[in-house]
Amino acid sequence: MKQMLFTLIASYALCSCVDVVEYPDTTVGNTEALWHIMDERYCFFKEKKEQLGVDWDDVHSRYRYQAEQAQGLTRVQLMEFLGGMLATLKDGHVNLAASFDYTRNWSWKEDYPANFADTLQRHYLGTDYKISSGMSYRILDDNTGYVYVPTFENKIGDGNLDEIFYYLAPCSRLIIDIRNNGGGMLTEAERLAARFCHEKTLVGYMCHKTGPGHDDFSERKEQWIEPSAGIRWNKEVCVLTNRAVYSAANEFVKYMKRMPRVTVIGDTTGGGSGMPYNAELPNGWTVRYSACPMYDADGGSTEFGIDPDIKVDITAEDLARGIDTIIEAARK
């Protein structure tokens, strides 16, 4: 992964040898700078046009015209204006950051059922569950092991994973719940997936931008997961998902789909298969954008999410009774 990131940085360093257009710190200047940064470096224009009908040139025409008409925008108004342009891409990895605000598009999860409730999870975890590397785990009353992984932002220790899997070893089956996991570090998603891997496994592909054209990409590089040297799980396992599973967590689902005896249950994930990168506008604000697209083992894009093997929603009746429909489906 570090090598891929270095290659990406190096490719842009080479591109920097050409003349660089400098834009003024004005409404039009920042609008033009933002549009051109995205136009040359964003990696999902083809997918966004096919799936969402986004025409980036049309976006430029509309926002350039509006910027020329705008006079005396406050910084708050400018942030809202530029954030609106980025929002047309509906990408959770595309954000504009300033000292006072951070634009974001969460339509990939906000327009769908939550399929997760803290009150329901407390019913299953109780109060005597164990915690290790930010993960909560316990043995349920039917001898099912349950592990909740809320994020991949924190480093997961191999020793911690050994302790978890040693404790859950007597269980007949395992539930890995990653609902509401918004991502984090790919290395940690890979580390956890390796506990279910028993031979070197191709899990997908990755490439990066090599030039300013929308189709300027490197050849796809294979992504492999190798078996962990620590304790591994060799029984049935269910991975629980909802629309709030994004980015590195989305990748984890991609990895687990290739592992033996794994069933994904719940809702389609939120997606987010582009590794983000940053650039700066004339006014000093930072724009984050998807730069390196990743694909599943069949070469398909996972930017818009990964379907579960078994689609299950939490029903209103179960919610009222304090039952998590998705957990119960996994236990069965």
N, C-alpha and C positions, 0 to 999 in steps of 0.2 A: 504493500500500500504506500509506504514511504517513497519507494522507487517511482510509482505512478505519479505521486504528487510532485516529486522532483522533476519528472519529465514534463509535467504540465507547466510548472514554473519556468523551466528552461525553454519550452516552446514559446512562451510569451516574451521571455527575455530576448529571444532571437527576433521575434516580431517587432520588438521595440527599436530595432535598428532603422526602421523606416520612419518617415516623417510622422510626427504625432500632432494631431490637431488640438490646439488649446482653445477651450471654450471659456467665455467670460462668466463671471459669477452673477448672472442675471437669470430671470425666469426662463427666457428662451435658451440661454447658454446651458443652464443645468438640465433643461429638458432635452436638448440636443445631446449633451454628454451622456445622459442616462440612456437615451434610446440607442446611441451608437455603441456604448459598452455592452448592452444586452444583445444588440444586433450581431456583434462580432464574436461574443464569447458565450452566450447562452446556448445550451445543447439540446433543447427539446422543441425547437420550432416546428419540425416536421410532425411530431406527435401532437402538439397543441393545435396545429392546423387541421390534422385529420380527425381528432377527437372532439375538439372544441370550436373549430372554425376560426381560429385566431389568425388574422392576416396582419403581420407585424408592420408591413409597409403602410397599411391603412391606419393602424394605431399611430404611426408616425405622423401621417397627414393630419389626423384629428387633433392630436395633442400639440403639434407644432402650431396649428392655427389657433387653438385656445391659448397657448402660451403667448403668442403675438398679441392677442386681444387683452390679455391680463395685464393690469397695471397696479403696481404697489402691493403685491401679495405679501402678507406677513409670512414669517417662517412656518407658522402652523398651517396656513392656507397652502403654501408651497409643498409642505410635506404631504398634505392630503391630496393635492393635485398629482404629484409625482407617484405617490402610492397608488393612486387610481390607475395610472398607466401600467404599473407593474402588476396590479391585480388582474388585468385582462388575461394573464398567463395562468392564473389559478395554480400557483406553485408555492407550496409551503416553505421551500428553500429560497424563495425570492423575497428579500426584505430590504428596506431602506432604514438606516439607523442614524439618529442624531442624538445629541445630549438630552433631549427632552421627549423623544418618542421613538417608536420602533414599529414600522408598518408591517403588516402580516396578512396573509390570506389563509384562513382556516376552513374554507368551504369544503375541503376534502373530508372533514369530520363534522362540521357544524350542521350540515344539511342531512344528517343521517341519525338513526337511533343511537343512543349512547351505548347500550348493551353492556353497561357496567355500572355498579353502584357500590359505594363504600359501605353502605349499611348491609348490603347482601354479603359482601366479602367478609365483614366482621363476624357474620353468622357462621362462616366456615372456618375462619382463622381462630376465632375465640380470642383469648387474652394471653394464652400460654404458648404461643407460637415462637419459633426461633428466628433470629435475624443474623444474616451473614452477608457481607459485601453488598449491603443494601437490599438483599433479597429476603423475603419472608417465606418460611416453609414450615410444614407440619405434616403429620400422618392423619388423614381423615378416618372417620369411624368404620369405613368399609375397607381399610387397609390400602387406600389410594394415597400416594404421595402427592402433595400439592406444593408448588413453588411459584411465588409471585415475583416477577421481574419488572419493576416499575420503570426502569430506565437503563440505558447502556452508557450513561454519562460518567459513571464511576468505574474505576478499575476493579475488575473481578479477580481476586486472587486464586491461583490454582489450588493452594492449600485450603482455601475456603470451600471451593467446589468439591474437593475430596471429602471434607467434613460433611457437606450436605448430602452427597451421594452415598456416603457410608451410612449416615443416619437413615436414609430412605431405602437402603438396600433390601430390607425385609418386605417392602411394599410389592404388591402384585402388578401395579401399574402406576403411571406417573402423569400428573397434569402440570404443564408449564404454562402459566397464565401471563401473557404479555399485553393484555388489554390496557389501553391508555399509555403504552410505552411510546413516547415520541421520538426515540432514537438516542443517539450519542456517538460512541466510538465503534467503528466497524470491527476493530480488533477484539473488543469485548463480546460482540455478537458472534464472532468467529470462535472465540475461546469457549463460549457456552455450547455452541453447535458441535464442537469437536468432541464433547462428552457423549454424543450420540452417533459418532462416526466410527466405523470399524475397518474401513479401508479408504485410501485416498480417493476423494470423490470430487468430480467436477460439479460445481454448483452454479456457475454462470460465467459472464464475460463483462469486461469493462474496457472503455476506451476514453480518449480525451481529445479536446479540440487542438487542431494543429494550425489553424489559420482563421481568417475573418469570415469565410464563407459559411453559410448555414450547414453545408455538408462536408466541411473540412474536419475530418476525424482521423485518428490513428487507426491501425488495425486493432481488432478486438483482442484483448489479452484474457487468457483463461483465468478463472478464479477457482481455486481448489481448497477444500478443507481436508486436513489430515487428522487421523485419530489422535486424541489426547493421550499423553503418557500417563495421565492420572486415571482415577476410577471412571469407568464408562458405564452407561446405562444400556442394557440389552433386552429390555422388556418393552411392552407397549407403552406409548406415550402420546398424549394429546396436547397440542398447542392451541391455546385459546386466543382468539383475535377479535378485534372490533375496528371500526373506521379510524380510531385514534392511534392505531399502530402505524408508525411512520418512520421514514429514513432508515437508520441502522436496524431498527426493529422490523421494518419491512424486509430488509436484507436477511435478517435472522429467519423469518418465515420462508424466504426463498431457499436458504440453506437447508432448513429442516424438511422441506418438501422432498429433498433428495436423500434423506436418511431413512434407514429401514424401520419398519414398525411405527411410523409416525402418522398421525391423523390430525389435520388442522380443522378446528371446529369454531364456529362463530360467524362473524361477518367478514366481508372483503376488507382487506387492509386499506389504509389511506394512501399508500404509495410513497413517492419521494425517493426515486432511484438515481438522483443526480448528486454527485459529490459537490458541495458548495465551495465557492471561491469569492474573494472580495475585491472591490475596486473603489476608488474615491471620486466624488463629484467636485466641481470647482469650488463649491461652498464648504467643502470639508466633510460632508456627509458620506457615509459608507453604504455601498450597495452590495448585497450578497446575492449570488446567482448560481444556478446549477451549471456546473462546468464539465463534469465527467459522467456520462451516462453509463448505467449498469443494466445488464440483461440477465434473464434466467438461463438455465442450462440448454433450453431449446432455442435461445436467441431472441426471445420475446421481451419487449419492454415491460417493466413492472412499475413504471412511473405512475400509473393510475390505480395501482393496487394489485393484490394477489387474492384470488378467490379461495375460500376455504374448501376442504374436501366435503364437509357437511355444513350446510347453512343453517344456523340456529340464531334466533333472536330471543331476548328475555321477554316473556309474555307479561302483560299487565296483571294477570291473575297470579302468576308466580311472584311477581314483585310485591304484590299486596300481602302474600303469605310468607315473605322473607326467603324465597327460594330463587337461586340463580339458575335459570333454565339452561344456560350454556355449560356451567359446571356439571349439572345433573346429566346433560347429554354426554359429556365426556366420561362421567363415572359409569355410564351404561355401555 
